[in-house]
């Protein structure tokens, strides 16, 4: 095993007196891909953010980066580079242990942060109106990469994530999997020696996810880059990681090979559930021969949705499945009235009246939209309002406080929270919840 790049020592974290991480200790070697697996609320995202230096400091414990710092410029490298000449200025690289959350030298901490990168969960974080190559160029600008070399470097990074055919496309028009690869290219532009990937493929189909996993592994090898990957999907950890940690209620329950840790994670888990077949009612959504076409300068006519027909009934859970870029999001936006189809019919029954969702206006589809909710792939909550506020007055529901609490608890229980957990999180801010809890 290579020399450690990061040492995590007795790390603890609490929010409002509730401990979410308890005495966490481990090391990450140079170039190692460490997987962190655990169920929703186990503390995966909190741990990753602490090790990266994001948001607020730990309640106690230390995170030490063992690095080699140049005495002639602000370049940092992994600890094994000590004694070698700096590739930027020719100066000597000397050993430094940087205590991430207690470092007195702010410049040293900034130098360290520039050599790490993070891919946040469910956030594509792109300039939506800019082209793919422009998004990567922005990332190179952020690190003051030489302008005369930037175009070629951006093109190389786009090649590395296999998106050369999308180089000149507008970012907002990409599929989820393609956006995730652009995010990866932007992070690789920083030339990090450590990349943090929080649920990097949580929203992707299995085939696209495997492609992104392969790219993460190749990027780590090609750039001698370490990586921390969190997930509650066992396949992600088995595909990507060299070593894995199992988090249970904020504590390390197991550490070892991905296969061993995943076996421990899956112990006692049974995904076979029996559901009673619902007695479906009348039709409430009718779609007929729906199409949605876009005109692109470089792609011509793009058929995002092409001749789709379906019915949805009362009490029915209607699934739309497909690979990344198949048109799932576009069809969902047509059904919910956010965009109009190019042709075809989409009608929704509200009360006793059928409403034509192809017709704009408050007296047309506007009457139905207030009864339709859409959980976006990229979602968010009001960050400075409590869970209770987010579920009531922040979305226009005005109740007396006692009734608001009862309504919120019922809603949380419908989303899978226990009665005790529902009451516990009502007054918490979204930042004090796990990513899975925020999603629910």
Phi, psi and omega in degrees: 000138180291170179297149180291137173267323182230134172242122176255121189236111175049051183281130177229146178216134179226145174240121178051041178084353178263119183280126181250342173226136186226110174051057179272125178222131174190171176235152174239122182281160175301130177076003182278145172255109182258126176262138175241117183240150179174162180286168179304130180090003182286339180112013184298308184293319178301315180298314180299316181296323178294317182291331177278337183092027181264145175068235190252157184289162178291160175295320176200169180100172184226152173233114185249127172260126179262103189233170173245121185248137178282138179272000182247342178211191185263019181286138173237146175223177178292160186301328182292351179274001180305133179092345180277159177286147178292131180289349182263315186235354180085000178291177182268138176268123182242156186287137175217138170254114184260115176277100194309312186265356180233014183292125181283330182274099183298326178296320178297320179295319179295321177299320180294315182298330179289340180261008174238156181216158182221138172253109183285152181291132173058023179231114183277340168044056179239162170279099191299329183268359180259159178288163181303312183294328178293323177299318180288323177297323176301318180295322177292323176299321182299329180259012178058043177292140182307125186298326182291343180253354191295318183300312180295321179295317179298317179296321178297318180295321178293323174299319184298327179261014174058050178233025181302325181288351179246010189305321185259011180277151177288135188300322184294340182273357181280158173285170180301317180295322178291320177300319181297325179288326175294319176302317179298316178300320179296322179288322178294336178300333180284353183051054184285151169266357175213124178245132177253124182237108183266109182047059189295339182232026184295338182251009187255156176288159186304320182292314179293323178300316179297323178297315179294321177302315180298322179293321177298315180297314180296321179296320179297316180292315185293330185250009184049047189253133171280164183207142170242124182239125176255149176191156167252009174260119184297327183295325179300312182296317180293325181289322194253319195279150169273328183213156186220155176236136174256121176260131175228117180050043175080009179233152176284116180266331180203151175213133183168209179291153178306320182297316180295315184291320178296321178299320178293319180298321184274352183300129178078003181268131180228116183265011179271110178239147178254123179247138175287136179290126182286145173277104185291145179264216183277168178294139176236340176226131178230121176243134182226120174049045182287134173228151172218119181239143175240149175257123180240137181301317186263347182245353183074220180277121179256120180267091181287320175228133189222098174069048183265130179231135181196164172230145174236136184249159174305138180073003182268138168261109187258119184263142174239116184237149179174165179291167176303127180089005183285341180115010183299311183294318179299315179296319178298320180290329175293313181300320184276000174083013179284321176231159179263146174289157174290321176206170181100180183237142172218116183235138180235137181268120176243113186067237179256007187245136174271131182245130179278110185282359177273350183258120181284164175118153183292338179266002177245247184292344176300332179290333181270330189298330181290347179258005184245128175250144179227119174271108184287156175300320174254100185249169174201167175241166174289110191293334185255020176234148184291170176302317179302313179297318181298331182267356183230261191291339178293339178246022173087010177263112183255116179228157165301151188305315183298318180290323178299318179296317180296317179297316181295318180296317178300317180295317180296321179294325176296332180270009173101003177277146174287165179300317181295315181294323179300314180293326183293324187263357184305320184263008178277153172276152180306326180295344180263009176254158173287166180298319179295321178293320177297320180297316179295000000 
